Amino acid sequence: MAQLAVVGAGYVGLVTAACLAELGHGVTCIEVDEQKLTRLRAGDLPIHEPGLAELVSKHQLDGCLRFTGDYAQISDNDSVFIAVPTPSRENGSADTSYVLQAVDSLIPYAKRGLLIVIKSTVPVGTADYVAVMAPVMEAGVEVVSNPEFLRQGTAVYDFLQPDRVVIGASSLQAAVDITQLYASLDAPIVAVDRRSAELAKYTANALLATRISFMNEISHIATTLDANVDDVARIVGLDRRIGPAFLRAGLGWGGSCFPKDLLALSSVAANNGCDTPILQAVYRTNELQRERAARFLLDAVQAIQDPVVAILGLAFKPNTDDVRGSPALGVAQLLRRHGVTVRAHDPFALVNASRVLPEVDYRTDPYSALDGADALLLATEWEEYYDLDWILVRESMRGKTVLDGRNVLNGGLLVELGFRYWSFGRGTNHNGNGSTPHENDIALPPIGGATQANANGAKPHQDAIAQPPALSGADVE
Ligand SMILES: NC(=O)c1ccc[n+]([C@@H]2O[C@H](COP(=O)([O-])OP(=O)(O)OC[C@H]3O[C@@H](n4cnc5c(N)ncnc54)[C@H](O)[C@@H]3O)[C@@H](O)[C@H]2O)c1
């Protein structure tokens, strides 16, 4: 059993701390936010993550996990994991000041031979830079890169059953020491140099975002050429060279990582003389997706006085309360700028969302958000939205427009019930009247015009029926 510390009790730090305790290590989790610390000590988790509360409580009780704000408590530790934020600066580069601050804070208490393990996503060269900082060298500690690949919403599962563990080290001994911490996991451990480990993390996120943006581009082509992007995704996903994950069209990606990591990778590349046209396009394509959704909704309510749009789902993806980079909030902001009243519901993210966008009318019940609304945007595919009582919704909504931002609802059923149902990239077969597709995909149908699903007996989207997508484009990070 190793004595470990984790700096930062956020989405990555708290999960890392609880899971390292689950692997049998003694873990001290250091957090500077007093409020968070008080809540954690009282057994009240500041974030929502399935399975995490149980692990934290189990290991607080057995003494393997404790929380502190005092760096002095790491004096016996073998390794300290750093899991603090690396947000975007204005110019897109990653702000590593939290990481450097954490290093400064821990060095006075570090015993010789301690390993500083950087879990935060940091620009290539950061670990090398930290390793040669004078206080670090004087303290006789070594620096390892151990990027984290967990996804919010399935973070505990991902940590304990990872696809791989990546260790970037400059000495064999350091690589072996960190490998041993993870020895009980059934996962390949890839030991490389620190720079390759750092670049691998950015590459993974950039590639996942690229797949989603790429399929969103295909979804516009599908609409225009009267094909169904869901079928296209299924077909190309069966190709073993491609695989089925991250091919779902919709409102696009968000979260705390994809946007900032894409920008940071572009930025570090540019600073070193490398062009990144693909990364730029991936980012812009994602922005366009939100703009298209907002434009569609604005068009749907343009003739209405004091229009109201309801948004279901605010978290950037299901099973998290995190709204950082949330597509839903992006659309809400655009609608508010055009004077539309936005009512919104989310099972877990209301508090976080209300801090970011206070001008939205937040409701604790989805039906309350829909009551009197002129249009609905399903923005996050929480399972509870699949089973809404659509007859009740029809009676309570003022308008009948439904924009399915995640291609998960039963469009055929909704059309039968009298809704104007629209989704992303499913072609004019489903418009009901074979009308000419619109230049901008889902956007800008005439008010009272075509419905996207089958009003003329065309085959409904049998595969869009109330099933959680096995592989959603939103299941990011
Ligand atoms: N969120 C994810 O899904 C995810 C996945 C993989 C990697 N990452 C990366 O992990 C890092 C952390 O992300 P996060 O989402 O957990 O961030 P977060 O904001 O949820 O948590 C960071 C925590 O660190 C604390 N903190 C900041 N400075 C500190 C210091 N000097 N000492 C102690 N605590 C300090 C903050 O108070 C906060 O609680 C980022 O680099 C991110 O890119 C995140």
The ligand as an SDF file (V2000), in Angstrom:
LIG
                    3D

 44 48  0  0  0  0  0  0  0  0999 V2000
  -13.2190   16.7760  -16.2450 N   0  0  0  0  0  0  0  0  0  0  0  0
  -12.8170   15.7830  -17.0190 C   0  0  0  0  0  0  0  0  0  0  0  0
  -13.6030   14.9880  -17.5200 O   0  0  0  0  0  0  0  0  0  0  0  0
  -11.3580   15.5930  -17.2840 C   0  0  0  0  0  0  0  0  0  0  0  0
  -10.9270   14.4020  -17.8850 C   0  0  0  0  0  0  0  0  0  0  0  0
   -9.5660   14.2230  -18.1000 C   0  0  0  0  0  0  0  0  0  0  0  0
   -8.6700   15.2220  -17.7670 C   0  0  0  0  0  0  0  0  0  0  0  0
   -9.1300   16.3710  -17.2160 N   0  0  0  0  0  0  0  0  0  0  0  0
   -8.1450   17.3850  -16.8360 C   0  0  0  0  0  0  0  0  0  0  0  0
   -7.9550   17.2980  -15.4160 O   0  0  0  0  0  0  0  0  0  0  0  0
   -7.6970   18.5970  -14.8730 C   0  0  0  0  0  0  0  0  0  0  0  0
   -8.7010   18.9100  -13.7630 C   0  0  0  0  0  0  0  0  0  0  0  0
   -9.9810   18.9520  -14.3470 O   0  0  0  0  0  0  0  0  0  0  0  0
  -11.3120   18.9000  -13.4440 P   0  0  0  0  0  0  0  0  0  0  0  0
  -12.4420   18.8180  -14.3940 O   0  0  0  0  0  0  0  0  0  0  0  0
  -11.1580   17.8670  -12.3920 O   0  0  0  0  0  0  0  0  0  0  0  0
  -11.2460   20.3480  -12.7730 O   0  0  0  0  0  0  0  0  0  0  0  0
  -12.1700   20.8860  -11.5650 P   0  0  0  0  0  0  0  0  0  0  0  0
  -12.2560   22.3330  -11.7630 O   0  0  0  0  0  0  0  0  0  0  0  0
  -13.4100   20.0710  -11.4740 O   0  0  0  0  0  0  0  0  0  0  0  0
  -11.3320   20.5700  -10.2530 O   0  0  0  0  0  0  0  0  0  0  0  0
  -10.1150   21.1500   -9.9380 C   0  0  0  0  0  0  0  0  0  0  0  0
  -10.0080   21.2910   -8.4350 C   0  0  0  0  0  0  0  0  0  0  0  0
   -8.6930   21.7140   -8.0950 O   0  0  0  0  0  0  0  0  0  0  0  0
   -8.7920   22.6210   -7.0010 C   0  0  0  0  0  0  0  0  0  0  0  0
   -7.5470   23.3820   -6.9500 N   0  0  0  0  0  0  0  0  0  0  0  0
   -7.1190   24.3720   -7.7620 C   0  0  0  0  0  0  0  0  0  0  0  0
   -5.9000   24.7790   -7.4100 N   0  0  0  0  0  0  0  0  0  0  0  0
   -5.5190   24.0340   -6.3450 C   0  0  0  0  0  0  0  0  0  0  0  0
   -4.3640   23.9730   -5.5400 C   0  0  0  0  0  0  0  0  0  0  0  0
   -3.3020   24.7570   -5.7750 N   0  0  0  0  0  0  0  0  0  0  0  0
   -4.3270   23.0970   -4.5090 N   0  0  0  0  0  0  0  0  0  0  0  0
   -5.3850   22.2810   -4.2670 C   0  0  0  0  0  0  0  0  0  0  0  0
   -6.5150   22.2980   -5.0020 N   0  0  0  0  0  0  0  0  0  0  0  0
   -6.5790   23.1370   -6.0460 C   0  0  0  0  0  0  0  0  0  0  0  0
  -10.0220   23.4390   -7.3250 C   0  0  0  0  0  0  0  0  0  0  0  0
  -10.5140   24.1190   -6.2070 O   0  0  0  0  0  0  0  0  0  0  0  0
  -10.9510   22.3410   -7.8450 C   0  0  0  0  0  0  0  0  0  0  0  0
  -11.6970   21.7610   -6.8070 O   0  0  0  0  0  0  0  0  0  0  0  0
   -7.7460   19.5670  -16.0520 C   0  0  0  0  0  0  0  0  0  0  0  0
   -6.4510   19.7450  -16.5560 O   0  0  0  0  0  0  0  0  0  0  0  0
   -8.5740   18.8120  -17.0690 C   0  0  0  0  0  0  0  0  0  0  0  0
   -8.2930   19.1840  -18.3900 O   0  0  0  0  0  0  0  0  0  0  0  0
  -10.4390   16.5750  -16.9440 C   0  0  0  0  0  0  0  0  0  0  0  0
  1  2  1  0
  2  3  2  0
  2  4  1  0
  4  5  1  0
  4 44  2  0
  5  6  2  0
  6  7  1  0
  7  8  2  0
  8  9  1  0
  8 44  1  0
  9 10  1  0
  9 42  1  0
 10 11  1  0
 11 12  1  0
 11 40  1  0
 12 13  1  0
 13 14  1  0
 14 15  2  0
 14 16  1  0
 14 17  1  0
 17 18  1  0
 18 19  2  0
 18 20  1  0
 18 21  1  0
 21 22  1  0
 22 23  1  0
 23 24  1  0
 23 38  1  0
 24 25  1  0
 25 26  1  0
 25 36  1  0
 26 27  1  0
 26 35  1  0
 27 28  2  0
 28 29  1  0
 29 30  1  0
 29 35  2  0
 30 31  1  0
 30 32  2  0
 32 33  1  0
 33 34  2  0
 34 35  1  0
 36 37  1  0
 36 38  1  0
 38 39  1  0
 40 41  1  0
 40 42  1  0
 42 43  1  0
M  CHG  2   8   1  16  -1
M  END
$$$$
